[in-house]
Amino acid sequence: MAEQFVCEPLDINAKVHLFDSFNNKETEISAGWIVRFCQQRKKGWEPFSYEDIDRYYKSRGRKEKFWFNRLVTSGFILKEDDKYIITPGFVYRCHKSSPAKK
């Protein structure tokens, strides 16, 4: 059964901090990076590798490596066979915090 998402990446305003979406500032910052990554690559919520997100993160001028900051350990991002899978719960929380204005 296919995952049911409330929206697509472009339906989230990830240009701002996703306040109160994960009850942790660092986790919310990481979530914003993942949403912007998905927006940029234009493949919806398709699974990605750590190398993919880290390359994107560093291409934006970041020198340190990308950290998921609780997104994986809390189950909002799943890891399966070296791929990270975005859950509907992740998408729902991000969208609820910061829907894009149409």
N, C-alpha and C positions, 0 to 999 in steps of 0.2 A: 504494500500500500504506500503510495506517495505521501510525503510530508505535506501538511496543510499549513501554509504560511499566511499570516494576515496581510502581508504586503511584500513588495519588492524592495531591494536596497534603496532605490531612488525615492521611495516614499518616506524615508527617514532623513531628518535634517541632522547629519553627523558633523556639520560645521561648528556645532556648539557642544558643550559638555552634556552628556546624557544623564542629567541630575536624577538621583534617587532610583535609577533603573536597576542597580545591583547592590545598593546599600554599602558601597565601598568606592572611594574616589579612583583608586588605581584600576580596579576592575572596570569601572565606567569608561576610563580613558582607553583601556585596551579594547573594549567593545566598540568605541568610536573608530578606532583604527581598523577594526575588522569590517565595520560597515562601509567605511570609505574605500577600503580595499575591494570589497564586493561591488561597490558602485563603479569604481574605475575599470575593473576587468569585464564588466557587463555580461556576467554569466549567472545572474541571479544569486541564489544561495548555494551554489555548487560547492562540494567539498574541495579543500585545498591542502597543500602540504605546508609544513613549517617553513621550508625554504621559500615558498611563494609569499607568505605573509612577511617573513623577515626581509626578503628582497624589497618588497614594497615599502616597508617601514624605513629601511635604510635609504631607499631612493628619495625619501622625503627629508633627508638631512639628519636622520637619527644615527648616532654612532654606536650606541649600545644595541644588544640583540632584543628582539621582540619578546615580551612576556605576556602570557595569557591572564595572569593575576586573578586566579580563582575561577575563571570561566570554565576550565576543563574539570577541575576538582569539584565544582558545584553542579556539574552536569548540563550547563548551558551550551557548551561546545563538547562534542564527543570525539574521541580519537579511535579510529579504526584503521588498521593496516597502513600506518603512516599518513593517513589523511584526517583532517579535522572537519567535522560535520556540524553545521549550525542547526540548532534545534528550534522548533516553533516557539518555545518559551523565550529563547534569546531574542528572536525577532519581535515577539509581542512586547517584551519589556523595553526594547530600544524604541519601537514605534510609539508606545504609550508615552515615553519620556519626551520624545521630540519628533512628532510627525512633520513631514515636509509640508510647506504651504503650497497649495496648488493654485 
